[in-house]
Amino acid sequence: MQHVNERIARLRSSMNLNKIDAIIIPSNDPHQSEYVSDNWKARAYFSGFNGSAGTLVIDSKLAALWTDSRYFLQFEEECRENEVELYKQSIPHAPEHVEWTISRMHSHSRLGIDFRLFSAEQVHALNLLTEPKKIEIVDASAVVDESWQNKPLPIFEPIIDYKTEFSGASRKQKIEIIHEMLHQNLSDYTLVSNLDDIAWLLNIRSNDADFTPLVTAYLIVGKESTILFLHENRVSEELLTEFNKNKIEVRGYDEIEKSIGKLSQVGIFEIDPSSLNYACFKSIQGKMNLNKSIVTDLKSIKNTTEIEHEKQAMLKDGVALTQFLMWFESYIPTHTISEYDLGKKLESFRMKQEYYQGESFAAIVGYKGNGAIIHYTAPENGSATISNDGILLIDSGAQYLNGTTDITRTFWLGGKPSNKIKASYTAVLKGFIDLQMLKFPVGTKGMQLDAFARQHLWAIGKDYGHGTGHGIGQYGMVHEPGQGFATTSATKRGSAPHLPNQFTTIEPGHYVEGEFGIRIENVVLSKLEENNFISFEALTLCPIETTLINLNELTTDQINWINAYHIKVKNTLFPLLSKEEKSWLKEKCQSI
Amino acid sequence: MQHVNERIARLRSSMNLNKIDAIIIPSNDPHQSEYVSDNWKARAYFSGFNGSAGTLVIDSKLAALWTDSRYFLQFEEECRENEVELYKQSIPHAPEHVEWTISRMHSHSRLGIDFRLFSAEQVHALNLLTEPKKIEIVDASAVVDESWQNKPLPIFEPIIDYKTEFSGASRKQKIEIIHEMLHQNLSDYTLVSNLDDIAWLLNIRSNDADFTPLVTAYLIVGKESTILFLHENRVSEELLTEFNKNKIEVRGYDEIEKSIGKLSQVGIFEIDPSSLNYACFKSIQGKMNLNKSIVTDLKSIKNTTEIEHEKQAMLKDGVALTQFLMWFESYIPTHTISEYDLGKKLESFRMKQEYYQGESFAAIVGYKGNGAIIHYTAPENGSATISNDGILLIDSGAQYLNGTTDITRTFWLGGKPSNKIKASYTAVLKGFIDLQMLKFPVGTKGMQLDAFARQHLWAIGKDYGHGTGHGIGQYGMVHEPGQGFATTSATKRGSAPHLPNQFTTIEPGHYVEGEFGIRIENVVLSKLEENNFISFEALTLCPIETTLINLNELTTDQINWINAYHIKVKNTLFPLLSKEEKSWLKEKCQSI
């Protein structure tokens, strides 16, 4: 394999030819996807760093990789033999590198970015910062592409037609809603670039990136026709016939900019500048209406079919978890098992369930101190050995054809838990319950609610360094953009309103480096109550560890909540369990 | 008085001459002040509407006044005989008029704004919205000024030297901190345009607008010198000598743009684009560093002298309130009094206190249904008559030479309170207490904390339509920009971090139109606790109405909080009270 330094040298010489003084290479693809396919991993190629988050900045003197504390160790391992230097972000995903990059640049110099990888809003923010120095922002997509030797070709699987039986609404019905909104907003076209929005709107699924059943595409919905931009040979004759019925035309993926250019000369485009990439944005020739994505909002509100299927998926997941936990409880007193193998074992139980498609993200199985590493993935070789002692965190999820799951439980495997662990576990649990019990007005933002899950940790001088929850799709993205719970409104998880019939996770935690990690997570459904208020219903069906609770610290309301939840878990799963499984679950769901 | 329609006609003809197709006239002054002096009230002049919030948009066809529900009634009264039409904002201060204005405009037309009245950030946001239609944004300051016949001249009182005895830090010390920050940020100058920042930094006060002891000015702090831009003849010889000692040069108020232009050719300016007006911003010729205002942040963190003086001011206010409430309680069983006169009576008690300078805002005395009008001001003639029956809300505050106060209490005057009122009062009180009891990490944002004051109202399907609190100055602005508690991060009250040694109000409420208003408000001091956490200490000293509490709905912690607060009120005020007053206060501070 070619050395990273040679790749950087080639990039620099291309930058030189193109009079680019500095270049910023982010980790995303043109669709702001969470999981990107290999042909968009330029940042990894030019830095040698394979972590999922990070931004590379290269100028004539320095190659700087900006990432956050989750990846410092991985960086040191992967980049010790190349010239890339680590720049530590204090906040994950914060654009701290931008001001730093600009501060290093001279007046009237040129900053290169791949226009496909930055949203229109990001470029506008860049403009504000580069204006004082009169720095020009130029498209570096060709510079990156031509310096990337043996760039992987995109690989695509067939596209499946996601039937109305699962989606609850036909693509025709969904497109009609878009037509109405276009009419209301006096727009002629809306341009959709988020893959989860396209998959939802057209009822299509595939498998283009890890863990997400999505299709790499762009979509233009106009009053008269719908145009889907796809890589070639992905649509079966059958699906094409369906598309034709609904006036959905298929064009080549690379034709998107040209098509935008033509159509925008005659009609008004409605776009979301926070998600649409700048290459597409720049192609718009005429008037635009800037709006938040219609589709993201529509998709976040699930219909009754979607809710019913998600509940069915939760049922399957609950059965698999029951079987797995029962097996584990009988196995661990007399055996040991590696974290990696335990993750695989869990998967083996889920695989037995109907409609199972795969994991919804890389399972986190963190024993003792490893549980404190928030985005830990147990390596295939050399992961920690679990025995019947101490604490274990398992955060995992599945894709079923009818729903997506995500659950975390923290278990006590044996020995006497310390007061410190019990105090933290109890505080996490109280927050987990309080947020699920909260009633609040429709439209309340995630940032307003997040701290209800933290307050009991705060009371004992503790906290956790991640958001409290995220939207989740129905056979879609496990981290579906939209509503959630976060400490900042810079992300939609903090700033988007909570509305009835959304799926959201609630997952507070607490982490002590080298000692333990605690996290408890349910998926909840938001339900409309009187006076336009919302309450949550837990969809996840799995007992909660009670060994670690300091009972005297729970309020009566909190105790009642746990007991009611356990009764629900038991009653809902019982019809699907064997006698032995029932007996195990009954024990786990006892009143406290 | 000339008819408003004639004023608009004159403005339109000037717009015509200057090829301006639409003009936006906001309510603020060039310093983003809360209370503006008469020479900046263009919006009132051209619309006839005198409410404190609103934006006027005029184009060739329409004159539209955008304001929120607090002012609909006042608009109808004041504008019924002119052509101005009311456009209802759904959210106070939201820039809903901007997109509306742009949607009415043609491509390549010209939008006029007074560059002095819009921040650099606001103009950048405008640019993003006008770009698709290629609308040009032009300065309309001359058009507004020349169409404004008999525009009032600014009137200024002398400037006082606010002694270190009160401020706790000399202007020299404060300027040195700015020098250090300039050094750190590689800047040569910082430009300060907020009047409260200037008053704090230079230890000066005056009386240029209602309720605020501020001085209309601009300030440039450079490494070598400090330049204060003032209207003429306001500085005494004595103060000028002090200024000279600290290398503070005084120039004319109108020289600011020219001076910025010159200095910025040789040095880097550090500015806050969210507060600096665009006229100043545009004058900068060279490099800038964009930052949040250093001074606003510094000012929000009070030193020990400021804290001690604020406590002294609270003591004076507590004595005045005790005397007022004792008088009122003996008076009302056998008399009636108008809301307006009761406000004056309260003022008369405060006036007797040392250092009293005036009210810190127009007192809100709202009896029964009037209490539900959030920004109610009892008119001098015809305000409601209060008798010994029902509910009364009083929100008032004072400026003392050593501190600023702001307090709300809700009283029950007689008769049997309804269950509805008691339920609401109890829920408001529980939120008021919970937020004051909360412990949270340094740096937590107001939007994360706000809902702790709402949760008990939410639990009974109720809410209130304002933020939960704001920063407060020390002989400064009663609504000091910076930290606070709000439902949105669009304002600093929602987005600024809470830090130790700040003064903030906590003031949840509940309002039922035509029936009653409930609000309870304390000023609190944020205190540093272990592990970098913050707790609040109540500074306000005044008993809380207990008649309206449903005791069985309070937790033990909440009851303990009230009893401890009342003991503190009693013990702190006792040394300053007469025997009769002590006995009255003791009764009010009894344990519940």
Interface residues (C-beta under 8 A of the other chain):
Chain A: S107 H124 L128 L129 P132 K133 P273 K287 M288 N289 L290 L438 K439 F440 P441 T444 K445 M447 Q448 L449 D450 A451 F452 R454 Q455 W458 A459 G461 K462 D463 T487 T488 S489 G494 S495 E529 E530 N531 F533
Chain B: S107 H124 L128 L129 P132 K133 P273 K287 M288 N289 L290 L438 K439 F440 P441 T444 K445 M447 Q448 L449 D450 A451 F452 R454 Q455 W458 A459 G461 K462 D463 T487 T488 S489 G494 S495 E529 E530 N531 F533
